[in-house]
């Protein structure tokens, strides 16, 4: 149903910002803006349907700001371009996982073997408890 997420053009609605990354990396970290932050306003998106927006707002509620903006940050790579690509990849994966509908589990009957195993365990347990009882004369 939502497999066409990657085919949609979200780029006009995404805003990217770069800043200095933290962590190891020597002088490169101190002078180059490699950390990339992706922002996406779900509520004002014209690409998503209302149903998709509602699903995203409920499923990604913990990842959203108070204004309903999804923020994804990447700073693992040494270049801004790679971090931007990684942000986009995370974004699409997040949307796909949030928009997929879980199939309901069909209940099945227990197999004959599992029933026999259950009865065997019950019998063994009752024998174990019976052996603990005091013997009356």
Legacy VTK file of the C-alpha trace (Angstrom):
# vtk DataFile Version 3.0
C-alpha trace
ASCII
DATASET POLYDATA
POINTS 137 float
0.000 0.000 0.000
2.742 2.472 0.948
5.587 0.995 -1.111
5.606 4.079 -3.345
7.020 6.337 -0.606
10.474 6.396 -2.214
8.932 7.345 -5.571
7.429 10.541 -4.168
9.454 13.745 -4.294
9.734 14.968 -0.702
12.788 17.172 -1.321
10.848 20.461 -1.739
9.242 19.907 1.681
12.446 18.925 3.493
14.730 21.481 5.072
18.357 20.673 5.733
20.736 22.473 8.049
24.397 21.775 8.693
26.397 22.402 11.834
29.627 21.321 13.432
29.698 17.687 14.401
30.739 16.476 17.830
33.079 13.665 18.721
36.395 12.443 17.371
37.851 13.685 14.109
40.632 16.060 15.025
40.822 19.496 13.462
38.341 18.546 10.735
35.502 18.455 13.294
36.375 21.901 14.616
36.261 23.729 11.293
33.839 21.890 8.962
30.024 21.734 9.189
29.459 18.016 8.604
26.524 17.302 10.917
23.253 17.371 8.946
19.790 17.892 10.387
16.702 17.079 8.313
13.365 18.678 9.216
9.967 17.619 7.854
6.650 19.215 8.808
4.147 16.360 8.583
0.998 18.445 9.100
1.717 20.901 6.280
2.863 18.280 3.765
1.050 18.388 0.426
2.484 15.045 -0.698
0.927 12.905 2.041
-2.766 12.102 2.306
-4.700 12.942 5.483
-4.773 9.262 6.459
-0.987 9.017 6.062
-0.454 12.212 8.053
-2.604 10.932 10.924
-0.811 7.580 10.921
2.602 9.297 10.992
1.570 11.715 13.735
0.444 8.842 15.972
3.220 6.359 15.202
6.078 8.881 15.302
4.703 10.953 18.195
7.814 10.409 20.343
10.125 11.580 17.551
8.230 14.796 16.773
8.667 18.256 18.241
5.722 20.034 19.865
4.998 21.693 16.509
4.748 18.287 14.804
8.072 18.498 12.980
10.109 15.350 12.414
13.840 15.885 12.967
16.468 13.408 11.814
20.152 14.011 12.554
23.223 12.336 11.099
26.821 13.025 12.064
28.533 9.660 11.670
30.237 10.388 8.347
33.108 12.813 7.740
31.430 14.643 4.862
28.252 16.672 4.770
27.111 14.981 1.555
27.301 11.474 3.053
25.486 12.628 6.192
22.763 14.200 4.041
22.354 10.940 2.106
22.191 9.035 5.390
19.508 11.425 6.700
17.424 10.860 3.573
17.824 7.092 3.882
16.742 7.198 7.555
13.803 9.441 6.608
12.467 7.087 3.932
12.964 4.006 6.132
11.145 5.724 8.996
8.201 6.683 6.775
7.966 3.201 5.276
8.036 1.476 8.662
5.474 3.883 10.137
3.090 3.628 7.188
3.080 -0.152 6.793
-0.031 -1.755 8.220
0.548 -4.747 10.468
-1.313 -7.850 9.351
-3.593 -9.327 11.984
-2.534 -12.743 13.201
-4.787 -15.608 12.260
-5.414 -17.852 15.213
-4.624 -21.494 14.576
-5.599 -24.578 16.506
-2.891 -26.260 18.587
-1.307 -29.240 16.867
-1.832 -32.768 18.132
1.823 -32.972 19.173
1.604 -29.759 21.210
-1.545 -31.030 22.955
0.200 -34.310 23.819
3.252 -32.440 25.102
1.036 -30.201 27.254
-0.763 -33.215 28.754
2.551 -34.969 29.418
3.868 -31.898 31.256
0.651 -31.642 33.285
0.882 -35.310 34.231
4.537 -34.968 35.240
3.764 -31.861 37.320
0.849 -33.553 39.118
3.042 -36.577 39.908
5.721 -34.274 41.273
3.209 -32.530 43.539
1.592 -35.815 44.577
4.971 -37.139 45.710
5.306 -34.173 48.081
2.081 -34.947 49.917
2.314 -36.674 53.274
1.237 -40.295 53.359
-1.764 -41.048 55.578
-2.053 -44.494 57.223
LINES 1 138
137 0 1 2 3 4 5 6 7 8 9 10 11 12 13 14 15 16 17 18 19 20 21 22 23 24 25 26 27 28 29 30 31 32 33 34 35 36 37 38 39 40 41 42 43 44 45 46 47 48 49 50 51 52 53 54 55 56 57 58 59 60 61 62 63 64 65 66 67 68 69 70 71 72 73 74 75 76 77 78 79 80 81 82 83 84 85 86 87 88 89 90 91 92 93 94 95 96 97 98 99 100 101 102 103 104 105 106 107 108 109 110 111 112 113 114 115 116 117 118 119 120 121 122 123 124 125 126 127 128 129 130 131 132 133 134 135 136
